[in-house]
């Protein structure tokens, strides 16, 4: 689960996530002017996922075991 309060970055962020070769699903749960939630399913482990997103310019803060805040 990814949380992001700056909805202006959503289109770019979602396209980056969808473009990663090991991402199998990007599901938009909600997006509003107050924030949004997206579920990303991927092959591999969290370390691989976060390394790849970091290389693409997406930075995450760990909120819990399954939730992260996109801090781009």
C-alpha positions in Angstrom: 0.0 0.0 0.0 1.4 3.4 -1.0 0.0 6.7 0.5 0.7 10.0 -1.2 -0.7 13.4 -0.2 0.5 15.4 -3.2 -1.9 14.2 -5.9 -0.1 16.2 -8.6 2.6 13.6 -8.6 0.2 10.6 -9.0 0.1 10.4 -12.8 3.9 10.3 -13.1 4.3 8.0 -10.1 1.7 5.5 -11.3 3.2 5.4 -14.8 6.7 4.7 -13.3 5.3 1.9 -11.1 3.4 0.4 -14.1 6.5 0.6 -16.2 8.7 -1.5 -13.8 9.2 -5.0 -15.4 8.5 -7.0 -12.2 5.3 -5.1 -11.2 2.3 -7.4 -11.9 -0.5 -5.1 -10.8 -1.1 -1.4 -9.8 -4.5 -1.0 -8.3 -5.8 2.5 -7.6 -7.8 2.3 -4.4 -8.6 6.0 -4.0 -7.3 9.4 -5.1 -8.6 12.7 -3.9 -7.3 16.2 -3.2 -6.4 15.0 0.3 -4.3 12.0 -0.7 -4.5 8.7 -2.3 -3.9 5.0 -1.9 -2.5 2.5 -4.4 -1.8 -1.2 -4.1 1.2 -2.5 -6.0 1.8 -6.2 -6.5 5.3 -7.2 -7.7 7.6 -10.2 -8.1 10.6 -10.4 -5.9 11.2 -8.9 -2.5 10.8 -5.4 -1.0 14.5 -4.6 -1.3 14.4 -5.1 -5.0 11.2 -3.1 -5.4 12.5 -0.1 -3.4 15.9 -0.2 -5.2 14.2 -0.1 -8.6 11.8 2.7 -7.6 14.7 4.7 -6.0 16.5 4.5 -9.3 13.4 5.9 -11.0 13.2 8.8 -8.6 10.5 7.5 -6.3 11.3 7.6 -2.6 9.3 5.9 0.2 9.0 6.3 3.9 8.1 3.1 5.9 4.8 3.5 7.6 4.3 -0.1 8.6 5.1 -3.6 7.3 2.7 -3.2 4.3 2.2 0.6 4.0 4.7 3.2 2.7 4.4 6.9 2.1 5.6 8.1 -1.3 7.8 11.1 -0.5 8.7 12.4 -4.0 
